[in-house]
């Protein structure tokens, strides 16, 4: 790992697609389950932040002029707290340097009434896909999750989103304390009735450093056990598939052609650039198949002053060789329902899949019905998908 007081990026003459992630680190309140780089501030200088985001894009573009933006994703934090002028300025600058006609541009939004009123301005700025953080349709659950909106506000925001964007997704969290199969069946059935083309459905996990982590380990609440969680996962797959939104990734479900292009870039091991505090990226290196992993300064104020001083907020830069990139691609690619195309992976990174797979574990997992392996493809079976992390630990040498 390279750590420098005066950061330096490594230029590349790579020409090709890359996803662009833009991180807005501010929230009105920190949710108790959230371990993302998000912060609550009384005041934010939007003009100063707008200038810094644009400047960082300019700096990356000067080192990587051959990139073609396949997607832009505004994540956070709460990006729907951004002024529409900032969103517009970022999109314009990405298009100026790396633009092409067909760019998927997603913005994550919280469903408060104030933020929903901005949806039309975001659409005018160029956003063409919105992801609404509803999380639950039950007010008691929303209170437990620390959300500031009610179920009624969430549904109003969803209606505004559908009126302004052709592509709408929303998130729900399940496998919650004391949640039964009947409860989840009713809630997910209602969610599917709204007719969005994409759903992100996440099982509640306890992340170290969060408020829930401390509450959980003090016995304040419990989560479903492995068998109950697996049953909830299976029910999720059944209901979404029957509704025409089958899973294309462990937690993501979409109608045909409506999968998130941006997130597919991560899961397929493509290049991506991280803009903003705490953002990460995989940017092109000169050697075939290799990349530089870059990580941005996390604290918002430190990132801001660093960009104003140096032009970008990258603090750490690590060279990742083709072999390690291939390992990453396998671990991410097995999240996808379609798995990994073996030949394409090997041609891309110049190695053999068999060199990074535990052959004995693979044979055992195939025999047990958790894995499907043939010369063309490696993928988890429906039986194996709920056990992704366990299987990765066994499979990847």
C-alpha positions, 0 to 999 in steps of 0.5 A: 500500500502506498501512503503519501502526504502528497498524493499522486495518481498513476496515468493510464492510456486505457480506452474503454468503459468505466463506472463512475461513483459519486459519494455524498457523505451527509445525512440528516440522521445516522441510521443504527444499521448503517456502516457507510461513510455518512455524517451529520452536519449542521451546515454544508457549503454546497457551492464549495462541495460542488466545486470540489466534486467537479475539480476531482473529476477534472483531475481523474480525467487528466490521468484517464482521458480514455475512459467512457462512462457507462454509468454514474451513481450518486450514493451516500450518505443521502444524495437527495440532500444534494442541490440539483445544481450540484448533480447537474454540474457533476453530470455535465463534467462527466459527460464533458470528459468521458461522455457517451450518449447512453449513460445510466445515471442513478441517484439514491433518495430518501423518501421525505417529502422535502427530498421528493419535491426535488425529483423533477429537478434531478430528472431535468439535471440528467438523472434517469434512474432513481433508487428510493430507500423505503426500507419497510412498509411498516411504521413500527419497523421504520422506527426501529430502523431509525428512519425519519419517514413514515410508510405513508411518506414513502409511498408518496415519494415512490409515486413522485419518483414514478411520475418523473423517472422511467426507471425506479427501484426501491430498497427493503430490509428483511430478516428483521427481529421477530419477522415471520414468513407470513409478515414478509409475504404480506409486505413483499407482496404489497411492494411488488404491487407498485410496479417498479422494474427493480427491487433491492431486498437486503437481509438485515446484517449487524455491522461492527461499529454501528449502533445495532452492533452494540445493541445486538451484542447486549441482547437488545434484540435477536435476528432470525437463525440460519434456517429462518433466514434461508426460508425468508430468502427462498420466499423472496426468490419465489415471490419476485420470480412469480412477479416477473422480477427474478433475482439477478444478484444475491439481493437484487431483482429486476424485470428483463433489461432493468438490472442496474448497469452500474452495480453490474460493473462491480460484480463483473469486475469492470473498472470504476472511479470513486469520486468523493470522501470515502469512495473506492475505485479500480482504475486502469493500470498499464499492465494487461488485466491489472488495476490500481485500487484507490481509496479516498480520504473518509472524513468529509472536511479532510477530503474537501481541503485535500481536493482544494489543495491537490485536485483529488482526495485519494489517500491510498493507492495499491497496485492489484495484479491480474491474478488478484483481480481475477480472484476479485472477479470470481468472488464478486461474479458468483453473486450474480445469478448467471455466475461467471463465464469461464472463457471470458474471465480467463481471456480478460485476466490472462489466467486459468480459473482452475488456478484460483479455485479449490478443486476439491471444494468445487467437486464437493459443492457440485455433488451437494447441489450447491454449485453448477460447474461446466467448461463454460460457466461457474455459478451457484445453484438456487440451493447455494445462493443463500450460502454465498459467503460460506461457499466463497470461503471454501471455494476460493483458494 
